[in-house]
Amino acid sequence: MNQSYSVLMSVYHREQPHHLKQSLHSIWKQTLPSDDVVLVCDGPLTEQLYQVIEQAKIEMGASLKVVPLEKNVGLGKALNAGIQHCRHELIARMDTDDLAYPDRCQKQLAVLQAQPELGIVGAAVAEFVDNPEEVQTFRMPPETQAEIIRYAKSRCPFNHPCVMFRKQAVQDAGGYQDFYLLEDYYLWLRMLQHGVLGYNLQEPLLWMRISKELFKRRGGWKYAKSLSKLYTYMLSSHFITFPHYIALMLVRQTVALIPGKARELIYIKALRKKS
């Protein structure tokens, strides 16, 4: 049975060098490591980040493929560029400040191989601030296709840094598209509407780094405008009803526009499971 898969990552100049180093190491030390790790450099990086990448090249050899972009184009466009360089049909997404569990890719690969009808497999994530051994909360996604579709009508149904998908399923849905902080959610919606089947493992397979900046980004007028655009798409494509659209606009726009500390409390207290 073919056990080959690619890993897709994108780094930009604001990433912390030691975060990138730890993230790459966690992928390289998988119980079933990839022979095709694609790292997109989304625009020019800092000298410290380039040093980390050069060290990773020594450790990972030909398994690490670096794709430099002349200018910063944003996550969606950077990932689209990276997909073109992925050699395998199965692709594991990974963020450059998170840490994969050692058996993450092996477990997701096993599900996709056992169930070829699936187009995307996700998992729960364990959220931490500084030390992955001190987990703050868990983000548990819905498990089955019916639950995923129902959940997607209100919230993003997959943890983006912890999915493995079939390249063709993503490309058939139009790939990643530029959509402020919601590139992944928009992609999952289009994949589900194209009939792609998904599944989420009900166990954490990734340590996801969180900070006050995360909750800050999930607010403000620009983010509220992006949410409005997404919900309008969901309504126009008949994914949600008009009453659901109104409820989403009222609730999620309010959360996006309240002070950051209050938004952080809502995310942690209401939308996460405590460790």
C-alpha positions in Angstrom: 0.0 0.0 0.0 1.3 3.4 -1.0 2.3 5.4 2.1 3.5 8.5 0.3 2.1 12.0 1.1 3.2 15.6 0.9 3.3 18.3 3.6 2.2 21.8 2.7 3.5 24.8 4.8 3.8 28.5 4.3 6.0 30.9 6.2 6.2 34.7 6.1 8.5 37.3 7.6 6.7 37.7 11.0 7.1 34.1 12.0 9.4 33.4 15.0 12.5 31.4 13.9 12.3 29.0 16.8 8.7 28.3 16.1 9.5 27.4 12.5 12.4 25.2 13.6 10.2 23.3 16.1 7.4 22.9 13.6 9.7 21.5 10.8 11.3 19.2 13.4 7.9 17.8 14.4 7.1 16.9 10.8 10.5 15.5 10.1 10.3 13.2 13.2 6.9 11.7 12.3 6.5 7.9 12.8 5.8 7.9 9.1 7.8 10.9 7.7 7.1 12.5 4.3 9.6 12.5 1.5 8.0 15.7 0.1 7.7 18.7 2.5 6.8 21.8 0.6 7.6 25.1 2.4 6.4 28.2 0.6 8.3 31.4 1.5 5.5 34.0 1.2 7.7 37.0 0.3 11.1 37.9 1.6 12.0 36.5 5.1 14.3 37.6 7.9 17.9 36.4 8.0 17.1 34.4 11.1 14.3 32.5 9.2 16.5 31.8 6.3 19.1 30.4 8.7 16.5 28.0 10.1 15.5 26.9 6.6 19.2 26.3 5.6 19.6 24.1 8.7 16.5 22.2 7.9 17.8 21.6 4.4 20.8 19.9 5.9 18.7 17.8 8.3 15.9 16.9 5.8 17.8 16.8 2.6 15.9 16.3 -0.6 12.7 15.8 1.4 12.4 19.6 1.9 11.4 21.6 -1.1 11.5 25.4 -0.6 9.3 27.5 -2.9 10.2 31.2 -2.7 7.6 33.9 -3.8 8.9 37.3 -4.8 6.4 39.2 -2.7 3.9 38.5 0.1 0.6 37.3 -1.4 -1.3 36.0 1.6 -1.9 32.5 2.9 -4.5 31.4 0.3 -2.4 32.3 -2.8 0.8 31.0 -1.1 -0.8 27.6 -0.5 -2.2 27.5 -4.0 1.4 28.0 -5.3 2.6 25.3 -2.9 0.1 22.7 -4.0 1.5 22.9 -7.5 4.8 21.6 -6.1 3.3 18.8 -4.1 4.3 15.5 -5.7 1.7 13.3 -4.0 -2.1 13.1 -4.1 -2.4 13.2 -0.3 -1.4 16.4 1.3 -1.0 17.2 5.0 -1.4 20.9 5.9 0.8 22.3 8.6 1.3 25.8 10.1 4.8 26.9 10.8 4.2 27.7 14.5 2.4 24.5 15.5 3.7 21.1 16.5 2.4 17.8 15.0 1.9 14.8 17.3 4.5 12.1 16.3 1.9 9.8 14.8 -0.4 12.5 13.3 0.3 11.8 9.6 0.4 8.1 10.0 -3.1 8.1 11.6 -4.7 10.4 9.0 -3.1 8.5 6.2 -4.5 5.3 7.5 -8.0 6.7 7.4 -7.7 8.0 3.9 -6.3 4.8 2.6 -9.0 2.7 4.4 -11.8 4.9 3.1 -10.9 6.1 -0.4 -14.3 7.8 -0.7 -13.1 10.5 1.8 -11.6 13.7 0.4 -10.5 15.3 3.7 -9.6 14.0 7.2 -9.1 16.4 10.1 -8.6 16.0 13.9 -8.8 17.8 17.1 -6.1 20.2 18.2 -4.6 20.9 21.7 -4.1 24.6 22.1 -1.2 26.0 24.1 0.5 29.3 24.8 4.2 28.7 25.4 4.6 25.1 26.5 2.9 22.2 24.6 3.0 20.2 27.8 0.6 22.8 29.3 -2.5 22.5 27.1 -5.0 25.2 27.7 -8.0 24.0 25.7 -9.0 21.6 22.9 -10.8 22.4 19.7 -12.9 19.4 18.9 -14.4 19.3 15.4 -17.5 17.4 14.3 -16.9 13.7 13.4 -19.2 12.5 10.6 -20.2 14.0 7.3 -23.7 14.9 8.5 -22.3 16.5 11.6 -19.7 18.3 9.5 -22.2 19.8 7.2 -24.5 20.9 10.0 -21.6 22.4 11.9 -20.3 24.2 8.8 -23.5 26.2 8.6 -22.2 28.2 11.6 -18.5 27.5 12.2 -15.5 26.2 10.4 -15.8 22.4 10.5 -12.1 21.5 10.2 -8.9 22.6 12.0 -7.0 23.9 9.1 -3.4 23.2 10.4 -4.4 19.6 11.1 -6.0 18.3 7.9 -4.9 15.9 5.3 -6.7 16.1 2.0 -6.7 14.8 -1.6 -5.1 17.3 -3.9 -7.7 16.6 -6.7 -10.6 17.3 -4.3 -9.2 20.7 -3.5 -8.3 21.6 -7.0 -11.8 20.5 -8.3 -13.4 22.9 -5.8 -11.3 25.8 -7.1 -8.4 25.6 -4.7 -7.6 28.2 -2.0 -8.9 31.6 -2.8 -8.0 35.0 -1.3 -10.4 35.5 1.6 -9.2 37.5 4.6 -8.6 35.0 7.5 -11.2 32.7 6.1 -9.5 31.0 3.2 -9.9 27.6 4.7 -13.5 27.9 5.7 -14.4 29.1 2.2 -12.6 26.2 0.7 -14.3 23.6 3.0 -17.7 25.0 2.1 -17.0 24.7 -1.7 -15.6 21.2 -1.2 -18.7 20.1 0.7 -20.9 21.6 -1.9 -19.0 19.7 -4.5 -19.9 16.5 -2.7 -16.5 15.9 -1.0 -16.8 13.6 2.0 -15.0 14.5 5.2 -14.2 13.0 8.6 -12.6 14.3 11.8 -10.7 12.0 14.1 -11.9 12.6 17.6 -8.5 12.9 19.2 -5.9 15.7 19.2 -3.1 15.2 16.6 -1.6 18.7 16.8 -0.4 21.2 19.4 -1.7 24.5 18.2 0.0 27.7 19.4 -2.5 30.4 20.5 -2.0 33.9 21.8 -3.8 37.1 22.4 -2.9 38.1 18.8 -5.1 35.1 17.6 -8.2 36.5 19.3 -7.3 40.0 18.2 -7.2 38.9 14.5 -10.6 37.4 14.9 -12.1 40.8 15.4 -12.3 44.3 14.0 -14.2 45.8 11.0 -12.0 44.1 8.4 -12.7 40.6 9.9 -16.4 41.5 10.3 -16.6 42.5 6.7 -14.9 39.2 5.7 -17.5 37.2 7.8 -20.3 39.1 6.1 -19.0 38.2 2.7 -18.7 34.5 3.6 -22.3 34.4 5.1 -23.6 36.1 1.9 -21.9 33.4 -0.2 -23.5 30.7 2.0 -26.9 32.3 1.6 -26.6 32.8 -2.2 -25.4 29.3 -2.7 -28.4 27.9 -0.6 -26.1 26.4 2.0 -28.0 28.3 4.7 -31.5 29.8 5.0 -32.3 33.5 5.3 -33.3 33.2 9.0 -30.0 31.4 9.7 -28.1 34.1 7.8 -29.7 36.9 9.9 -28.8 35.0 13.1 -25.2 34.5 12.0 -24.9 38.2 11.1 -26.2 39.3 14.4 -24.2 36.9 16.6 -20.9 36.6 14.8 -20.7 40.2 13.8 -21.3 41.2 17.5 -18.5 38.9 18.6 -16.2 40.3 16.0 -16.8 43.9 17.1 -16.7 43.6 20.9 -13.5 44.4 22.8 -10.7 41.8 22.4 -10.7 40.6 26.0 -14.4 39.8 25.9 -14.0 38.0 22.6 -11.1 36.0 24.0 -13.4 34.9 26.9 -16.1 33.8 24.6 -13.8 31.7 22.5 -12.2 30.0 25.5 -15.2 29.6 27.7 -17.9 28.8 25.2 -16.2 27.5 22.0 -13.5 25.3 23.5 -13.2 22.2 25.7 -10.9 22.7 28.8 -7.9 20.5 29.2 
